[in-house]
């Protein structure tokens, strides 16, 4: 009796999460060369040793990420979310169909999902070197000085390429919604892979204005215009990416007290501004002191002209008005140019 009740519950969740639609589409996905699988709860549980603590790769406000081993011996990443909005559940199967077809070397590949649980679980390719945040700020193998200035520019350019692809080449366009250094992973060759489209959404059509009921994102990276309007746009990703670029150029975290006062002292009641890397940079840049807050190794290796170009790009991306910011495609193209000039210097 208990087993029958559990089977009914799994079937109910499977249908609620759009499993029937996905099942119908698997054949056409396979025919187009897309390897996407609907995993059973038993398969995912076995892959993670019953969601064992030893398998945990990371925890966040939305859930837990595990390292999994499939029956064929391949290693994967399993994202087990705690909660999901009802609207996201209604659109889940449609988003899975679109995300499963994303094929870009700098985007973490979605391999499949598990639908027979209340909150769907996602299965991604495993990226061994962990997050860019851990790599440049500590806590990971090779943390800190392991990422050379040339590698930092390359990682920035690769990440920008990935976001530009999602904004401009995916059909329909996909917004990330939570761009940050913790959501950029590094593979065995330190190639960047943008991950965690947990906050992502399909871009609304031109005549639709999608207003969020709850602003999502991470402190230090959040677009101030998004905070005011509750409307996520491609330019919100541009703002957040600029903060990641600053992390790479300065070695500083997105949100913490600056270690020195190159930008000048701040009033005690401006704590949030004082702790924001974006505000700290803008204050220094307006005084013409942006080079002073850059990482010393970066200053030596990339040259003053590239630093000035990068600072100008960041300032444009951090504009309070989204319409004044460049597109991710423009950002990617300009970073490619900077990489070329830096290698020539």
C-alpha positions, -999 to +999 in steps of 0.1 A: +000+000+000+028+024+010+048+016-021+017+022-043+011+056-026+048+066-033+045+056-069+013+077-073+031+106-057+061+103-081+037+101-111+018+132-099+050+152-094+063+140-128+032+153-146+031+186-126+067+193-136+059+188-173+073+153-176+048+142-203+057+171-226+095+165-221+090+128-228+073+136-260+102+158-271+131+134-262+129+117-296+132+150-316+160+161-292+180+129-298+174+132-336+190+167-335+220+154-316+210+166-281+217+140-254+192+149-227+179+124-201+150+123-176+165+106-145+145+087-120+148+097-083+164+063-076+191+070-102+200+105-088+199+092-052+222+063-061+246+087-080+250+109-049+251+080-023+217+091-010+226+128-011+255+121+013+273+150+030+306+138+015+291+145-019+282+181-013+300+206-036+283+237-023+252+252-006+232+283-014+200+300-004+181+280-031+196+245-025+225+221-024+248+210-052+263+175-052+289+156-071+274+125-086+287+093-103+264+078-129+261+040-137+283+045-168+311+059-146+307+095-157+309+123-130+281+149-130+268+177-108+233+174-093+215+205-082+188+199-056+167+230-050+147+236-019+119+257-033+108+269-066+081+294-076+048+280-090+053+301-122+088+285-127+072+250-123+046+258-150+074+268-174+099+242-163+096+217-191+097+245-217+129+259-201+144+225-200+138+220-237+155+253-245+184+250-221+191+214-231+198+226-266+224+253-255+257+242-269+285+267-261+319+258-249+317+284-221+283+273-208+279+244-183+260+217-202+226+206-189+225+168-192+191+160-177+167+164-149+146+144-124+109+153-123+094+127-100+101+149-069+082+179-056+110+203-067+128+191-099+165+183-097+189+193-125+219+172-137+248+191-153+283+183-166+309+182-138+334+211-139+365+200-118+382+233-107+353+248-089+342+285-090+361+315-101+352+331-068+370+303-049+399+305-073+406+342-070+395+348-034+406+317-016+392+283-006+399+264-038+429+247-053+452+272-069+434+300-050+448+335-051+478+341-073+473+311-095+453+330-121+477+351-142+466+385-156+464+369-191+442+341-177+420+367-159+414+386-192+407+353-210+382+341-184+365+375-186+363+373-224+351+337-223+324+345-197+313+375-217+311+354-249+288+329-231+264+356-218+264+373-252+255+339-268+226+334-243+213+370-249+218+371-287+220+336-302+197+315-280+161+313-293+144+327-274+170+348-256+179+337-221+188+361-192+210+347-164+198+368-135+225+360-111+259+366-128+287+365-102+321+349-098+306+320-078+286+311-109+315+310-133+333+276-131+368+266-143+374+233-160+406+213-159+423+237-184+409+268-165+384+275-193+355+295-180+320+279-180+290+300-169+267+280-146+236+281-124+208+294-145+187+288-114+176+325-115+176+326-153+145+332-173+135+334-209+136+370-220+101+384-223+090+394-258+095+431-268+059+440-261+059+423-227+072+438-194+078+410-169+078+424-134+093+401-107+073+396-075+106+390-057+140+404-067+166+377-070+203+380-072+234+385-049+243+415-029+272+434-046+262+423-081+226+435-083+216+460-109+202+491-091+177+496-120+164+461-114+161+468-077+140+499-085+118+485-113+118+447-105+123+442-142+152+420-152+167+428-185+198+418-205+214+450-192+210+436-156+234+408-166+258+435-181+259+453-147+266+421-128+293+410-152+311+444-148+314+435-111+329+401-120+354+419-143+363+442-114+370+412-092+393+398-118+412+431-123+414+441-086+414+408-068+388+423-044+355+408-034+322+422-047+310+432-013+333+437+016+353+466+032+382+477+009+416+470+024+429+505+018+415+540+010+426+547-025+391+559-032+390+582-002+373+578+031+335+573+034+310+584+060+300+559+086+264+560+074+274+549+039+283+514+050+267+496+021+283+519-005+317+516+013+315+478+011+305+477-026+333+471-050+313+488-078+309+520-057+345+518-045+357+516-081+335+544-094+346+567-066+383+560-075+377+562-112+360+596-110+392+608-092+414+593-119+428+568-095+414+536-110+449+522-117+457+524-079+430+499-070+440+473-096+459+442-086+496+448-088+504+418-110+476+429-134+490+465-135+525+452-144+514+427-170+485+442-190+498+478-194+482+512-187+463+515-220+445+482-215+437+491-178+423+524-189+402+508-216+389+482-191+381+509-166+361+528-192+342+497-202+334+489-165+322+525-159+298+522-189+285+488-177+279+502-142+258+531-155+227+536-134+205+536-165+204+503-183+199+519-217+233+536-214+251+503-209+267+483-238+252+450-248+270+418-238+281+413-274+297+447-273+314+439-240+327+406-254+341+422-285+359+449-265+374+424-241+386+404-271+404+435-284+419+442-249+432+406-247+449+411-281+465+444-271+476+430-237+494+401-254+512+425-277+524+447-248 
